[in-house]
């Protein structure tokens, strides 16, 4: 399930920025204020911008269907993001997983 959430963030990063900005992922993760803004959006605590809306649209697929539409590159970036979230935002990470996991 953790991988699926990270895949979502990966998809968000890949679809939100051009190939010319390969360091965007690292830059995004270094901007604590922006990361917290997106986390608050995903948890429906605050209003979302366009990127946050993309994340929310993809989360259910990522969490509940193992992100079947993701590429191997997206999976590799997802691993990086999963580690980042677990190390830097463990409480928010846990809440995101709980919020978007559908029990069947």
Residue pairs with C-beta under 8 A, 6 or more apart in sequence:
1 63
1 97
1 101
2 82
2 86
2 93
2 97
3 66
3 67
3 75
3 78
3 79
3 82
4 62
4 63
4 64
4 65
4 66
4 67
5 59
5 62
5 63
5 82
5 85
5 93
5 96
5 97
5 100
6 77
6 78
6 79
6 80
6 81
6 82
6 85
7 62
7 67
7 70
7 74
7 75
7 78
8 55
8 58
8 59
8 61
8 62
8 63
8 67
8 78
9 55
9 78
9 81
9 85
10 70
10 74
10 75
10 77
10 78
10 81
11 58
11 62
11 67
11 70
11 74
12 51
12 54
12 55
12 58
13 24
13 25
13 28
13 77
13 81
14 73
14 74
14 77
15 54
16 51
16 54
17 24
25 77
25 80
25 81
28 34
28 35
29 35
29 81
29 84
35 88
35 89
37 46
37 49
37 52
38 51
38 52
38 55
39 89
39 92
39 96
40 46
41 47
41 48
41 49
41 52
41 53
41 55
41 56
42 52
42 55
42 56
42 59
42 96
42 99
43 92
43 95
43 96
43 99
44 99
48 55
48 56
59 96
59 100
60 100
60 102
61 67
61 68
61 69
62 70
62 100
63 97
63 100
63 101
63 102
64 100
64 101
64 102
67 74
67 78
70 78
85 92
85 93
85 96
86 93
